[in-house]
Amino acid sequence: MSQESKTIEDKFGVLDSVPVGACLLRDDLVVLFWNTCLEDWTKIPRSQILGTKITTHFPHLNQLKYANRFQQIFAGGPPTIFSSQIHKYLIPATWQEGQQRIQQTTVTAVPAQQAIVAEQEIRDLVRSTLELEPDVTVGVGEPTTAFLDWESPSSVSPPTSPMTNSQSFYALLVIQDVTDLTQRIQAYRTMRDQALEEVNVRQRVEEELRSSQHFIQQIADAAPYLLYIYDLTEQRNVYVNGQASKLLGYTPQEILQMETALYSSLVYPEDLPKMSEHLQQFPSAQDGCIVELEYRLKHRSGEWRHFRCRDQVFARTPEGEPKQIFGTAQDITEMKRAEEALRQQKERELLMATITQHIRQSLDLGEVLSTTVNEVRQFLQADRVMIVRFNPCTGSLCAAPATGAVTVESVAPNCRPMLGETLENFCFDEFYLEAYQHRAIRPIADICAADLPQYQIDLLAQFDVKAYLVVPLVQGEELWGLLMAHQCSPRQWSQLEVELLSSLAAQLAIAIKQAELYQQLQAANLKLERWATSDELTQLANRRRFDQYLETEWRRQLREQTPLSLILCDIDYFKSYNDTYGHPGGDECLRQVARAIGDAVHRPADLVA
């Protein structure tokens, strides 16, 4: 070891006690001092490295970016800082875990002539060198560096007085281990970045949520049915979409303000028990299970509208009990009306088919009329349906008092019968009769509110009639009678009911005409048969009838092997009697004899001819 090196080691030995790496380089990069800290870091003993070029051990220092900076120091230039942000290390050193130490290195020019200085001056030099290191934080916890390039700030001055270029300088490297600080800064930055990312993610999520909520709300308001969330615990709606205004006439806010009075205010009273049973199903309902119900809600206008709801569990309590249900309610009022119209149409067609079938199957007028009133009362759900038959004078608008008789009736058990009643001047004045002959239909919803004569009101009151529907039965130009439906309470007769009875009256008029014609035909046939098989004078069976009957009985008796008796009667002295009393007397004699013989025969199989 040279005297120079020994002297420098003695004076700079004070740096062995500081927790930083320190080495002194000559302008030819020969190491003049290598403190204990560097020995520990690099595992290169001082005895091995002193007097050798540092580039021998660390070849990377030959690079121009390092060589140029050292030349500036050896020329007495200002201190140079190798920031850990740009250079992870200047003198490679391994950490305990095997990773490279991160270093902050400050290189300061030391005059060669004054390198042998007092110990206190060495301490001051190191202290001033360390003070040249940049701050590691700026602002609130944001790491940074003091320099962004290789140049040192002009405000930094060397610890020694300026020297002339004729002097030579050593380079004092003070190396500070900032691995832990850098890791903390890096961890801080990572945490900061994560926090910023979380904030950004949260902001994006919130924005997406707002967009999604806006999108969902637009869909909910555009949906053609009610959407709602009902709280089972609080027994009130906590959400309802904008369709409430259109379907019920209430704003969503008004619906929510109804609180627990919602059902009692809007649900049809008869549907409240169904609604209660509906809600009782949810404590045992599984997620995704849809429960349906049809009920009626009251519109703001007072109209009752039909809805079909589909509900499912939307939220549960921490204990797993259903708390809220989400549901949709579709207005099915028009569908219900269509179904009701279709049902009535089917019933109407069935009624018409039933009556028409009876008309075709039976020409008995009594049976046809009885079937008609029974079927009509069942269809109308009326208290009474009857048919009034006019006398011939009434039907032709004669001057005699207009009368009609109740010929057939179907009446509810709790109503007083009118069958057989004769009605005089009951809606039978000339004005009404003329209107009825033109097939005018008269529906009365409330006799007390209608413009009726008092005598008609009094007559109807005797039978507790409050509303009635009258349909005329017209045959050609003749008013045959009236088909009447009575209700013992005010009733608004529907157009469908009026049309039904009008169509039915036309069919019934045809049936009545057919039945009457059939009755006339039967009477004519009976008359013809009597003419063909009986004697006109005595009304006994004639020779033709006698021959037919004798042949029939002969075959029957032959089959049964029973005797057949035949009695022949002759009237003595009839010619003399006829000549004496004339033909009228003789005819009367024959009639009396025929009656006497006929009265003597009582067995069904006997025949007098």
Secondary structure per residue as TSV (DSSP state, phi and psi in degrees):
chain	resnum	aa	ss	phi	psi
A	1	M	-	360.0	131.9
A	2	S	-	-72.8	162.9
A	3	Q	H	-62.1	-36.2
A	4	E	H	-62.7	-46.5
A	5	S	H	-64.7	-40.3
A	6	K	H	-65.3	-41.3
A	7	T	H	-65.2	-43.4
A	8	I	H	-64.9	-39.2
A	9	E	H	-64.9	-38.6
A	10	D	H	-64.9	-41.4
A	11	K	H	-78.4	-38.2
A	12	F	H	-88.4	1.4
A	13	G	G	-60.2	-21.1
A	14	V	G	-58.9	-23.0
A	15	L	G	-76.5	-6.3
A	16	D	G	-70.2	-18.1
A	17	S	G	-94.6	-2.9
A	18	V	S	-95.4	149.0
A	19	P	S	-84.8	36.1
A	20	V	S	-130.5	156.6
A	21	G	E	-79.7	140.0
A	22	A	E	-144.5	134.2
A	23	C	E	-147.0	153.6
A	24	L	E	-120.4	128.1
A	25	L	E	-116.5	140.9
A	26	R	-	-84.0	168.4
A	27	D	T	-65.8	-13.5
A	28	D	T	-97.0	15.4
A	29	L	-	67.9	18.8
A	30	V	B	-78.7	137.0
A	31	V	E	-80.3	122.9
A	32	L	E	-102.2	-23.1
A	33	F	E	-149.6	141.1
A	34	W	E	-144.9	104.6
A	35	N	-	-79.4	171.1
A	36	T	H	-59.7	-38.3
A	37	C	H	-60.1	-41.3
A	38	L	H	-69.0	-34.3
A	39	E	H	-59.0	-43.5
A	40	D	H	-67.6	-40.3
A	41	W	H	-69.4	-48.0
A	42	T	H	-92.7	-12.6
A	43	K	-	63.1	20.5
A	44	I	-	-104.5	114.4
A	45	P	-	-68.0	152.1
A	46	R	H	-59.6	-39.1
A	47	S	H	-63.7	-26.9
A	48	Q	H	-82.8	-33.1
A	49	I	H	-96.6	-26.5
A	50	L	T	-63.3	137.9
A	51	G	T	83.3	-1.3
A	52	T	S	-111.2	157.7
A	53	K	B	-72.0	139.3
A	54	I	H	-67.2	-25.4
A	55	T	H	-70.7	-17.6
A	56	T	H	-64.4	-38.9
A	57	H	H	-89.8	-29.3
A	58	F	-	-131.7	79.8
A	59	P	G	-58.8	-24.8
A	60	H	G	-64.4	-17.4
A	61	L	G	-73.0	-7.9
A	62	N	G	-75.5	-13.2
A	63	Q	S	-62.1	148.1
A	64	L	H	-59.1	-34.5
A	65	K	H	-65.4	-24.8
A	66	Y	H	-92.9	-44.5
A	67	A	H	-58.9	-42.1
A	68	N	H	-63.7	-39.3
A	69	R	H	-68.6	-39.4
A	70	F	H	-64.1	-38.7
A	71	Q	H	-61.2	-37.4
A	72	Q	H	-64.3	-38.4
A	73	I	H	-67.8	-46.5
A	74	F	H	-63.8	-19.9
A	75	A	T	-88.8	4.8
A	76	G	T	87.9	17.8
A	77	G	-	-70.1	173.3
A	78	P	-	-68.2	162.3
A	79	P	-	-57.7	148.1
A	80	T	E	-120.7	135.3
A	81	I	E	-109.6	124.7
A	82	F	E	-97.4	95.7
A	83	S	-	-68.3	142.7
A	84	S	T	-67.1	-17.5
A	85	Q	T	-73.4	-26.2
A	86	I	T	-105.1	-44.1
A	87	H	-	-114.4	115.5
A	88	K	S	-61.8	-33.6
A	89	Y	-	-160.7	157.0
A	90	L	S	-106.8	-43.9
A	91	I	S	-108.5	105.3
A	92	P	-	-56.0	132.3
A	93	A	-	-143.9	140.4
A	94	T	B	-98.5	135.7
A	95	W	-	-80.1	170.6
A	96	Q	T	-59.5	-37.4
A	97	E	T	-81.3	3.5
A	98	G	S	95.7	-7.1
A	99	Q	-	-84.4	156.4
A	100	Q	B	-72.9	138.0
A	101	R	-	-70.7	140.8
A	102	I	-	-93.6	128.2
A	103	Q	E	-123.2	148.8
A	104	Q	E	-114.3	112.9
A	105	T	E	-114.1	131.5
A	106	T	E	-118.0	125.7
A	107	V	E	-109.6	124.1
A	108	T	E	-123.5	139.4
A	109	A	E	-77.6	128.2
A	110	V	E	-119.2	122.2
A	111	P	E	-57.3	130.3
A	112	A	G	-62.4	-35.8
A	113	Q	G	-68.5	-25.1
A	114	Q	G	-108.9	16.3
A	115	A	-	-65.0	-25.8
A	116	I	S	-92.3	93.9
A	117	V	-	-125.3	175.5
A	118	A	-	-72.2	157.7
A	119	E	H	-59.6	-41.3
A	120	Q	H	-63.3	-35.8
A	121	E	H	-66.6	-36.1
A	122	I	H	-61.5	-45.0
A	123	R	H	-60.8	-44.0
A	124	D	H	-63.2	-36.7
A	125	L	H	-64.7	-46.2
A	126	V	H	-62.8	-42.5
A	127	R	H	-61.4	-44.5
A	128	S	H	-66.4	-33.1
A	129	T	H	-65.8	-45.3
A	130	L	H	-64.1	-31.7
A	131	E	T	-69.3	-13.2
A	132	L	T	-78.1	-11.9
A	133	E	S	-67.7	141.8
A	134	P	-	-71.5	156.8
A	135	D	-	-63.7	147.0
A	136	V	S	-98.7	-9.7
A	137	T	E	-135.2	143.2
A	138	V	E	-133.0	135.3
A	139	G	T	74.5	-145.2
A	140	V	T	-99.4	90.4
A	141	G	T	69.0	24.9
A	142	E	E	-106.1	110.7
A	143	P	E	-64.0	148.4
A	144	T	-	-157.8	-177.5
A	145	T	-	-128.7	159.2
A	146	A	S	-80.1	-23.5
A	147	F	-	-130.4	140.8
A	148	L	S	-107.6	-3.9
A	149	D	S	-135.7	-169.4
A	150	W	S	-82.7	-16.8
A	151	E	S	-79.9	147.6
A	152	S	-	-88.4	149.9
A	153	P	-	-62.8	143.1
A	154	S	T	-67.4	-19.2
A	155	S	T	-76.9	-13.4
A	156	V	-	-85.6	128.9
A	157	S	-	-117.2	148.1
A	158	P	-	-67.3	157.0
A	159	P	S	-70.3	-10.8
A	160	T	S	-108.6	167.1
A	161	S	-	-72.0	150.7
A	162	P	-	-54.6	145.2
A	163	M	-	-120.4	157.4
A	164	T	-	-82.4	160.9
A	165	N	T	-67.2	-13.6
A	166	S	T	-75.6	-16.1
A	167	Q	S	-83.2	154.8
A	168	S	-	-105.1	155.0
A	169	F	E	-133.9	148.1
A	170	Y	E	-93.6	163.0
A	171	A	E	-112.5	117.9
A	172	L	E	-98.5	115.8
A	173	L	E	-99.4	117.9
A	174	V	E	-110.0	114.8
A	175	I	E	-111.3	120.6
A	176	Q	E	-107.2	128.9
A	177	D	E	-78.4	113.4
A	178	V	-	-115.2	24.5
A	179	T	H	-58.5	-50.3
A	180	D	H	-63.2	-42.7
A	181	L	H	-63.8	-43.5
A	182	T	H	-63.1	-41.0
A	183	Q	H	-64.2	-39.1
A	184	R	H	-65.6	-40.5
A	185	I	H	-64.5	-41.5
A	186	Q	H	-64.7	-42.1
A	187	A	H	-62.5	-41.0
A	188	Y	H	-62.0	-44.8
A	189	R	H	-62.8	-40.7
A	190	T	H	-61.2	-45.1
A	191	M	H	-63.2	-41.7
A	192	R	H	-62.2	-45.7
A	193	D	H	-62.9	-40.2
A	194	Q	H	-64.2	-42.1
A	195	A	H	-63.1	-44.2
A	196	L	H	-62.7	-40.4
A	197	E	H	-64.9	-40.7
A	198	E	H	-63.6	-40.4
A	199	V	H	-62.5	-45.0
A	200	N	H	-63.1	-43.4
A	201	V	H	-61.9	-43.9
A	202	R	H	-61.7	-42.2
A	203	Q	H	-63.1	-41.9
A	204	R	H	-64.5	-42.4
A	205	V	H	-62.7	-43.7
A	206	E	H	-62.8	-41.3
A	207	E	H	-65.7	-42.9
A	208	E	H	-64.2	-37.6
A	209	L	H	-64.7	-43.6
A	210	R	H	-62.1	-43.0
A	211	S	H	-63.6	-42.4
A	212	S	H	-64.4	-43.3
A	213	Q	H	-62.6	-41.1
A	214	H	H	-63.9	-41.8
A	215	F	H	-63.8	-45.4
A	216	I	H	-64.0	-41.2
A	217	Q	H	-63.9	-39.0
A	218	Q	H	-62.9	-42.9
A	219	I	H	-63.4	-44.1
A	220	A	H	-61.6	-42.4
A	221	D	H	-72.3	-27.4
A	222	A	H	-83.7	-16.6
A	223	A	S	-64.4	141.0
A	224	P	S	-82.9	23.0
A	225	Y	S	-146.3	167.4
A	226	L	E	-73.0	136.6
A	227	L	E	-119.0	134.1
A	228	Y	E	-152.5	158.2
A	229	I	E	-124.2	121.9
A	230	Y	E	-111.7	129.4
A	231	D	E	-90.2	115.1
A	232	L	T	-67.6	-32.8
A	233	T	T	-73.3	-47.8
A	234	E	T	-84.8	-10.9
A	235	Q	T	55.0	51.4
A	236	R	E	-157.6	161.4
A	237	N	E	-80.6	134.7
A	238	V	E	-108.0	-8.4
A	239	Y	E	-156.7	142.6
A	240	V	E	-152.7	140.9
A	241	N	-	-82.9	177.5
A	242	G	T	-69.3	-12.3
A	243	Q	H	-66.9	-12.3
A	244	A	H	-59.1	-36.1
A	245	S	H	-64.3	-40.9
A	246	K	H	-77.2	-41.8
A	247	L	H	-86.4	-28.9
A	248	L	H	-121.7	-12.9
A	249	G	S	83.4	3.2
A	250	Y	-	-111.0	144.4
A	251	T	-	-73.9	158.1
A	252	P	H	-55.6	-36.6
A	253	Q	H	-64.2	-40.0
A	254	E	H	-66.6	-37.4
A	255	I	H	-62.8	-45.6
A	256	L	H	-65.9	-33.8
A	257	Q	H	-71.8	-14.7
A	258	M	T	-69.6	-19.1
A	259	E	G	52.2	-131.0
A	260	T	G	-75.2	-10.8
A	261	A	G	-86.4	8.8
A	262	L	H	-59.1	-54.1
A	263	Y	H	-66.6	-45.0
A	264	S	H	-65.2	-24.2
A	265	S	H	-86.1	-33.6
A	266	L	H	-114.3	-29.2
A	267	V	B	-79.9	138.7
A	268	Y	-	-58.9	132.0
A	269	P	G	-52.2	-40.9
A	270	E	G	-70.1	-16.1
A	271	D	G	-93.6	-7.1
A	272	L	H	-61.6	-42.8
A	273	P	H	-60.3	-39.2
A	274	K	H	-63.0	-39.7
A	275	M	H	-64.9	-40.6
A	276	S	H	-63.4	-44.3
A	277	E	H	-63.1	-36.1
A	278	H	H	-61.7	-46.1
A	279	L	H	-70.4	-27.4
A	280	Q	T	-72.3	-9.2
A	281	Q	T	-80.7	-19.0
A	282	F	G	-75.7	-30.8
A	283	P	G	-55.5	-27.8
A	284	S	G	-106.3	5.1
A	285	A	-	-78.6	141.4
A	286	Q	-	-86.1	158.2
A	287	D	T	-61.5	135.5
A	288	G	T	87.3	-8.9
A	289	C	-	-78.2	124.3
A	290	I	-	-100.6	129.2
A	291	V	E	-113.3	127.7
A	292	E	E	-108.9	153.9
A	293	L	E	-159.2	144.6
A	294	E	E	-113.1	133.0
A	295	Y	E	-153.7	175.1
A	296	R	E	-115.9	140.7
A	297	L	E	-122.4	147.9
A	298	K	E	-89.8	121.9
A	299	H	-	-73.1	157.7
A	300	R	T	-57.4	-29.8
A	301	S	T	-74.6	-8.7
A	302	G	S	100.6	-8.7
A	303	E	-	-75.8	138.1
A	304	W	E	-90.0	125.7
A	305	R	E	-118.7	144.8
A	306	H	E	-89.6	137.8
A	307	F	E	-132.6	148.4
A	308	R	E	-118.6	119.0
A	309	C	E	-105.7	151.8
A	310	R	E	-131.8	107.8
A	311	D	E	-114.1	152.1
A	312	Q	E	-150.7	160.8
A	313	V	E	-65.5	130.3
A	314	F	E	-107.7	-38.4
A	315	A	E	-146.5	150.5
A	316	R	E	-124.3	160.2
A	317	T	-	-76.9	166.7
A	318	P	T	-55.9	-25.2
A	319	E	T	-83.3	-3.3
A	320	G	S	92.6	3.7
A	321	E	-	-81.2	141.8
A	322	P	E	-60.2	131.5
A	323	K	E	-111.8	-43.2
A	324	Q	E	-130.8	149.0
A	325	I	E	-121.2	143.3
A	326	F	E	-108.6	134.8
A	327	G	E	-146.4	162.6
A	328	T	E	-123.2	142.5
A	329	A	E	-129.0	117.4
A	330	Q	E	-99.9	132.5
A	331	D	E	-74.2	112.6
A	332	I	-	-113.7	23.8
A	333	T	H	-59.1	-49.4
A	334	E	H	-64.1	-36.6
A	335	M	H	-65.2	-41.1
A	336	K	H	-63.0	-41.5
A	337	R	H	-63.6	-41.7
A	338	A	H	-64.1	-41.4
A	339	E	H	-63.1	-42.1
A	340	E	H	-65.4	-41.9
A	341	A	H	-63.4	-40.4
A	342	L	H	-65.9	-41.2
A	343	R	H	-62.3	-45.8
A	344	Q	H	-64.6	-37.1
A	345	Q	H	-63.6	-41.7
A	346	K	H	-64.9	-42.2
A	347	E	H	-64.2	-38.8
A	348	R	H	-62.8	-46.4
A	349	E	H	-64.1	-39.4
A	350	L	H	-64.8	-42.1
A	351	L	H	-63.1	-45.8
A	352	M	H	-62.5	-40.8
A	353	A	H	-65.7	-40.3
A	354	T	H	-63.7	-48.2
A	355	I	H	-66.7	-41.2
A	356	T	H	-61.4	-39.6
A	357	Q	H	-64.0	-41.9
A	358	H	H	-64.3	-38.0
A	359	I	H	-62.7	-41.6
A	360	R	H	-72.9	-32.9
A	361	Q	H	-82.9	-26.2
A	362	S	-	-133.6	133.7
A	363	L	-	-104.5	12.9
A	364	D	-	-79.2	116.3
A	365	L	H	-62.4	-40.8
A	366	G	H	-62.5	-42.2
A	367	E	H	-66.3	-41.1
A	368	V	H	-62.4	-46.4
A	369	L	H	-66.9	-40.9
A	370	S	H	-63.7	-43.4
A	371	T	H	-61.3	-40.1
A	372	T	H	-62.7	-50.5
A	373	V	H	-67.2	-35.6
A	374	N	H	-66.5	-46.2
A	375	E	H	-67.4	-40.0
A	376	V	H	-66.6	-42.4
A	377	R	H	-64.2	-38.6
A	378	Q	H	-65.9	-39.5
A	379	F	H	-68.9	-45.6
A	380	L	H	-79.3	-15.3
A	381	Q	T	54.7	42.3
A	382	A	-	-91.8	165.0
A	383	D	S	-80.7	-27.8
A	384	R	E	-154.0	139.0
A	385	V	E	-132.4	129.0
A	386	M	E	-144.0	164.8
A	387	I	E	-121.3	125.9
A	388	V	E	-101.3	125.6
A	389	R	E	-101.9	122.1
A	390	F	E	-78.4	150.4
A	391	N	-	-74.2	157.5
A	392	P	H	-54.8	-34.9
A	393	C	H	-65.4	-40.1
A	394	T	H	-65.4	-42.7
A	395	G	H	-63.8	-26.5
A	396	S	T	-99.2	10.1
A	397	L	T	59.7	49.1
A	398	C	-	-79.5	174.8
A	399	A	S	-80.4	-12.6
A	400	A	S	-70.1	160.6
A	401	P	-	-56.5	136.0
A	402	A	-	-77.7	123.2
A	403	T	E	-133.0	154.7
A	404	G	E	-150.7	150.1
A	405	A	E	-118.8	141.4
A	406	V	E	-77.8	105.4
A	407	T	E	-91.3	-26.3
A	408	V	E	-150.6	147.3
A	409	E	E	-153.9	145.1
A	410	S	E	-125.5	120.3
A	411	V	E	-131.9	146.8
A	412	A	-	-68.1	153.6
A	413	P	T	-59.0	-30.8
A	414	N	T	-92.5	10.5
A	415	C	S	-110.9	150.1
A	416	R	-	-75.6	129.6
A	417	P	-	-69.0	152.0
A	418	M	-	-120.9	5.4
A	419	L	T	-59.8	130.7
A	420	G	T	87.2	-8.6
A	421	E	-	-67.6	139.4
A	422	T	E	-101.1	123.8
A	423	L	E	-107.6	120.1
A	424	E	E	-109.1	130.8
A	425	N	S	56.9	28.2
A	426	F	S	-93.4	100.3
A	427	C	S	57.2	24.1
A	428	F	-	-112.1	14.5
A	429	D	S	-67.9	169.9
A	430	E	H	-58.3	-36.7
A	431	F	H	-63.9	-48.6
A	432	Y	H	-68.4	-40.1
A	433	L	H	-62.6	-39.9
A	434	E	H	-65.1	-40.6
A	435	A	H	-65.1	-40.4
A	436	Y	H	-65.1	-36.8
A	437	Q	H	-63.9	-24.8
A	438	H	T	-92.9	18.6
A	439	R	T	63.5	32.8
A	440	A	-	-73.8	136.9
A	441	I	-	-105.5	137.5
A	442	R	E	-122.7	99.5
A	443	P	E	-93.7	129.0
A	444	I	E	-119.2	116.2
A	445	A	S	-80.4	-30.6
A	446	D	-	-154.4	114.8
A	447	I	T	-65.9	-26.4
A	448	C	T	-74.0	-26.6
A	449	A	T	-95.8	-9.3
A	450	A	S	-89.2	158.9
A	451	D	-	-87.1	78.1
A	452	L	-	-113.7	148.9
A	453	P	-	-62.4	150.6
A	454	Q	H	-64.1	-34.8
A	455	Y	H	-65.3	-32.5
A	456	Q	H	-69.0	-42.1
A	457	I	H	-61.3	-41.7
A	458	D	H	-64.7	-41.2
A	459	L	H	-65.0	-44.5
A	460	L	H	-65.2	-35.3
A	461	A	H	-64.0	-28.5
A	462	Q	H	-61.4	-27.4
A	463	F	T	-110.8	17.4
A	464	D	T	60.3	28.2
A	465	V	-	-82.6	127.5
A	466	K	-	-111.5	-24.7
A	467	A	E	-147.5	148.4
A	468	Y	E	-150.5	162.2
A	469	L	E	-133.8	123.6
A	470	V	E	-116.2	128.2
A	471	V	E	-126.5	124.9
A	472	P	E	-75.8	148.3
A	473	L	E	-109.6	105.6
A	474	V	E	-114.1	131.2
A	475	Q	E	-113.9	103.6
A	476	G	T	67.0	-114.1
A	477	E	T	-104.4	0.6
A	478	E	E	-101.0	133.2
A	479	L	E	-84.9	105.8
A	480	W	E	-76.7	-42.0
A	481	G	E	-179.4	-165.0
A	482	L	E	-131.4	140.1
A	483	L	E	-100.6	118.7
A	484	M	E	-124.7	138.2
A	485	A	E	-118.1	130.6
A	486	H	E	-114.8	146.0
A	487	Q	E	-130.5	133.9
A	488	C	S	-85.8	17.9
A	489	S	S	-149.6	155.0
A	490	P	-	-55.6	139.7
A	491	R	-	-149.8	133.5
A	492	Q	-	-91.0	112.1
A	493	W	-	-77.0	130.7
A	494	S	-	-80.2	160.9
A	495	Q	H	-64.0	-34.8
A	496	L	H	-62.8	-41.2
A	497	E	H	-66.2	-40.4
A	498	V	H	-64.0	-44.7
A	499	E	H	-64.7	-37.4
A	500	L	H	-61.6	-50.6
A	501	L	H	-66.1	-31.7
A	502	S	H	-65.0	-46.3
A	503	S	H	-64.7	-40.3
A	504	L	H	-66.0	-37.5
A	505	A	H	-62.9	-38.3
A	506	A	H	-64.1	-43.8
A	507	Q	H	-65.8	-39.1
A	508	L	H	-67.6	-38.3
A	509	A	H	-61.0	-40.2
A	510	I	H	-64.8	-42.7
A	511	A	H	-63.6	-40.9
A	512	I	H	-63.1	-43.5
A	513	K	H	-62.7	-42.1
A	514	Q	H	-64.2	-42.2
A	515	A	H	-64.3	-42.0
A	516	E	H	-65.5	-41.4
A	517	L	H	-63.5	-37.6
A	518	Y	H	-66.0	-41.1
A	519	Q	H	-62.0	-42.5
A	520	Q	H	-63.4	-39.7
A	521	L	H	-64.3	-42.1
A	522	Q	H	-61.7	-43.2
A	523	A	H	-62.3	-42.3
A	524	A	H	-65.1	-40.5
A	525	N	H	-64.4	-40.3
A	526	L	H	-63.0	-40.4
A	527	K	H	-65.3	-43.6
A	528	L	H	-63.9	-39.0
A	529	E	H	-65.2	-39.0
A	530	R	H	-64.9	-40.4
A	531	W	H	-63.9	-36.9
A	532	A	H	-79.0	-22.7
A	533	T	H	-120.7	1.8
A	534	S	B	-132.0	155.3
A	535	D	-	-77.6	134.0
A	536	E	T	-67.2	-31.8
A	537	L	T	-80.5	-52.6
A	538	T	T	-93.8	-11.9
A	539	Q	-	62.1	16.3
A	540	L	S	-90.4	165.5
A	541	A	B	-59.8	137.0
A	542	N	-	-85.5	-176.7
A	543	R	H	-62.5	-38.2
A	544	R	H	-63.2	-44.4
A	545	R	H	-67.1	-38.2
A	546	F	H	-62.8	-44.0
A	547	D	H	-63.4	-42.3
A	548	Q	H	-63.3	-43.9
A	549	Y	H	-69.7	-38.5
A	550	L	H	-63.0	-42.9
A	551	E	H	-63.7	-41.1
A	552	T	H	-64.4	-47.0
A	553	E	H	-68.5	-35.6
A	554	W	H	-59.5	-44.1
A	555	R	H	-67.2	-39.8
A	556	R	H	-65.6	-45.9
A	557	Q	H	-65.4	-35.3
A	558	L	H	-64.6	-38.9
A	559	R	H	-66.2	-39.5
A	560	E	H	-91.6	-6.9
A	561	Q	T	57.9	48.0
A	562	T	-	-121.3	154.6
A	563	P	-	-74.8	156.3
A	564	L	-	-121.8	128.1
A	565	S	-	-106.1	144.1
A	566	L	-	-135.8	123.6
A	567	I	-	-113.0	126.5
A	568	L	-	-108.0	130.1
A	569	C	-	-115.6	140.5
A	570	D	-	-134.4	144.0
A	571	I	-	-99.0	118.7
A	572	D	T	-71.8	145.8
A	573	Y	T	56.9	26.0
A	574	F	H	-68.0	-34.4
A	575	K	H	-65.3	-42.8
A	576	S	H	-63.4	-40.6
A	577	Y	H	-63.0	-41.9
A	578	N	H	-68.7	-38.1
A	579	D	H	-69.1	-35.5
A	580	T	H	-72.4	-49.1
A	581	Y	H	-98.6	-2.9
A	582	G	H	84.9	174.6
A	583	H	H	-64.2	-40.3
A	584	P	H	-60.9	-40.0
A	585	G	H	-66.8	-41.0
A	586	G	H	-63.3	-39.7
A	587	D	H	-64.0	-41.5
A	588	E	H	-65.8	-36.8
A	589	C	H	-61.6	-44.3
A	590	L	H	-63.3	-38.8
A	591	R	H	-65.2	-41.3
A	592	Q	H	-67.0	-40.6
A	593	V	H	-63.8	-40.8
A	594	A	H	-63.9	-40.6
A	595	R	H	-66.5	-39.4
A	596	A	H	-64.3	-44.2
A	597	I	H	-66.4	-42.1
A	598	G	H	-62.7	-36.4
A	599	D	H	-70.5	-23.6
A	600	A	H	-81.1	-15.9
A	601	V	-	-99.8	120.8
A	602	H	-	-120.7	-17.8
A	603	R	S	-75.9	142.6
A	604	P	T	-60.8	-32.4
A	605	A	T	-84.4	-8.1
A	606	D	-	-78.4	146.9
A	607	L	-	-136.6	133.1
A	608	V	-	-108.0	126.4
A	609	A	-	-135.1	360.0
